[in-house]
Amino acid sequence: MSIQAALDNTIFQFYVALILGILGFAGLILLLMKFVLKKNVTSIWNTYRGWLIMIPLALGSVFVGREAVVVGIGLLSIFGFKEFARATGIYKDWWLTGSVYFSIFIIGLLAIWPTSPEGHPGLFGLFRVTPVFVVAFLLLIPIIRDRTEGQLQWVSLSIVGYVYIGWMFGHLSFLADSNNAYGYVLYLILAVEVNDVAAFTFGKLFGKHKFRPNISPNKTWEGFFGALAVSLALPWLLGFSLPEFGPIQKILAGLIIGIGGQMGDLSISVIKRDLGVKDMGAVIPGHGGILDRIDSLIYTAPLFLHMIHFFYGLW
């Protein structure tokens, strides 16, 4: 991935045109609803403004190249963990939070290491086993400090934060170094967001049966199956992005996005409901915090990557 490669890549060019077209069409619909139909679209407009910020940043990172993508993912992981640490209270303990920050930084270094000329991955093998070393180190911290009170809870939360937000989300960085980087990265990002929108739309239009009312009261079975159906269709509709995929791989990709994306959203909802907070933050207008926006990618990125790696390899 590089600026020149992006300029020459038809997959990148298609996704830019498609995403900007969708964004422009959505803006026209909002203007029509507000000024012609006289509808109150304030909440929808706030969400749309968030997309006006996020989409250029995401496409810009992919356009600049792999290093920019890795840095962007690393920053999202760090600030996402900061939201998690503040919400759970472990932010007060800088031994633990600092160790997780450093561990996320190491993931970035491993991901930015280039593949060799022979096509062998740089340090992907080490990345896959980093949770072993990080968990072992985090468990050492109470021993080094000779502390016991409250340490089980805080160390456990630190481990969850690192594995979930740092390591699982970090898989997306390695997709950016694969032999079909533009196809994989842009497909995954678009498919996850389409799945999210489909779940909301089908739920609003047809939702009658609550899916998991104690975790997310607004989610319905109709929204779940509607989003799953859309996600299962996407690998065929965007097959140019996944040229080597056969029917089995396309079905698996649809299931990973359709089910995994919604499970990622619900997993953050479990944390929020347990903590008694509505959003993990408010940094993105109309979307909440960083974790509220990337939760589905956190869940789907490792599943999607390892599915590809199992069938075809990444390099």
JOHU-V278836 format. One record per backbone hydrogen bond with DSSP energy under -0.5 kcal/mol. CO is the residue of the C=O (numbers start at 1). NH is the residue of the N-H. Records with the same first field share a line. If there is no record, write none. Layout:
CO: NH / NH
This chain:
1: 66
2: 6
3: 7
4: 8
5: 9
6: 9
8: 10
9: 13
10: 14
11: 15
12: 16
13: 17
14: 18
15: 19
16: 20
17: 21
18: 22
19: 23
20: 24
21: 25
22: 26
23: 27
24: 28
25: 29
26: 30
27: 31
28: 32
29: 33
30: 34
31: 35 / 36
32: 36 / 37
33: 39
39: 41
41: 45
42: 46
43: 47
44: 48
45: 49
46: 50
47: 51
48: 52
49: 53
50: 53 / 54
51: 55
53: 57
54: 58
55: 59
56: 60
57: 61
58: 62
59: 63
60: 64
61: 65
64: 3
65: 69
66: 70
67: 71
68: 72
69: 73
70: 74
71: 75
72: 76
73: 77
74: 78
75: 79
76: 80
77: 81
78: 82
79: 83
80: 84
81: 85
82: 86
83: 87
84: 88
85: 89 / 91
89: 92
90: 93
92: 94
93: 97
94: 98
95: 99
96: 100
97: 101
98: 102
99: 103
100: 104
101: 105
102: 106
103: 107
104: 108
105: 109
106: 110
107: 111
108: 112
109: 113
110: 123
116: 119
120: 116
123: 127
124: 128
125: 129
126: 129 / 130
127: 130
129: 132 / 133
130: 134
131: 135
132: 136
133: 137
134: 138
135: 139
136: 140
137: 140 / 141
138: 142
139: 143
140: 144
141: 145
142: 146 / 147
143: 146
148: 151 / 152
150: 154
151: 155
152: 156
153: 157
154: 158
155: 159
156: 160
157: 161
158: 162
159: 163
160: 164
161: 165 / 166
162: 166 / 167
163: 168
164: 169
166: 170
167: 171
168: 171
169: 172
170: 173 / 174
171: 174 / 175
172: 176
174: 177
175: 178
178: 181
180: 184
181: 185
182: 186
183: 187
184: 188
185: 189
186: 190
187: 191
188: 192
189: 193
190: 194
191: 195
192: 196
193: 197
194: 198
195: 199
196: 200
197: 201
198: 202
199: 203
200: 204
201: 205
202: 206 / 207
203: 207
208: 210
209: 221
212: 215 / 216
216: 212 / 219
219: 211
220: 224
221: 225
222: 226
223: 227
224: 228
225: 229
226: 230
227: 231
228: 232
229: 233
230: 234
231: 235
233: 236 / 237
234: 238
236: 239
238: 241
239: 242
240: 243
242: 245
246: 250
247: 251
248: 252
249: 253
250: 254
251: 255
252: 256
253: 257
254: 258
255: 259 / 260
256: 260 / 261
257: 261
259: 263
260: 264
261: 265
262: 266
263: 267
264: 268
265: 269
266: 270
267: 271
268: 272
269: 273
270: 274
271: 275
272: 276 / 277
283: 285
284: 287 / 288
288: 284
289: 293
290: 293 / 294
291: 295
294: 298
295: 299
296: 300
297: 301
298: 302
299: 303
300: 304
301: 305
302: 306
303: 307
304: 308
305: 309
306: 310
307: 311
308: 312 / 313
314: 179
